[in-house]
Amino acid sequence: MAPAVPLALLALVALLAPGLGVALPGCDYPAHLWCSSWEIAVACQAESRCANLSRRAAAPVELSLYYESLCPACREFLVQQLFPTWLLLPAEALNITLVPYGNAEERNVSGKWDFQCQHGPEECLGNMIETCLMDEAKDFGTYFPVIFCMESGSSVTKNLEAQCLQVYAPQLDAGRIAACVQGDTGTALMHRNAQLTEALNPPHNYVPWVVINGKHTDELQAQAQTSLLQLICRLYQGEKPEACGGSGAPKSLASCRR
């Protein structure tokens, strides 16, 4: 006959974990330790029973988008996936870095950097405008709506001052942005974008190129282009935002290859 289990021990288990008589997979801790740390509580699915245990602050999901201003697939991803996801999620869940350069090439001509872009000089201008806008505004929440406005309009390069700045960031100085675009500052900033893009590992062979938490894989890329909101909600380790209860509409995959 098996030895009797002391009633006091049964009572303790029932008090600490009512309804759970068996440890869950991934929970290698006795019941009296389930509320000793947030990590253990999560592993044992006991968060709701640990009311006095503070939740560990979770790091945001880090997303970097390498793109070019006139690439149709880049514009589609930025307008239909990235911007809506950013609007729906709180800042603590998602941090975005934009690198406009894409499949461009640079060369040093008489000591000055010259850029050739996949979709021609107009795209180089668009890349430069968005880069200088970011440098002038500094704050992502200020410049991203302006870039969204530019990329969703009929002309990326002609919408900045006439429409997008007036609506989304009237406090920014269009003259300073134009001086950056036409001067050495813009060239230096674009050279930095070139270096960041060329340093990608694995190297990019199309855009948009999405890097999440420092990684790029075919699977992450496909998920990001299909439903970015669902992907970020799955990867974020903090308390799930309200928007994570929904799902994004599937989008067709596309790219601008080198």
Secondary structure, DSSP 8 states (H G I E B T S, - for coil): ------HHHHHHHHHHSTT--S--TT--S-GGGTTS-HHHHHHTT-GGG-TTS-------EEEEEEE-TT-HHHHHHIIIIIHHHHHHS-TTTEEEEEEETTT-EEEEETTEEEEE-TT-HHHHHHHHHHHHHHHHH--HHHHHHHHHHHHHSS-TTTSIIIIIHHHH-TTS-HHHHHHHHHSHHHHHHHHHHHHHHHT-SS---EESEEEETTB--HHHHHHHHHHHHHHHHHH--SS--GGGGS---------EE-
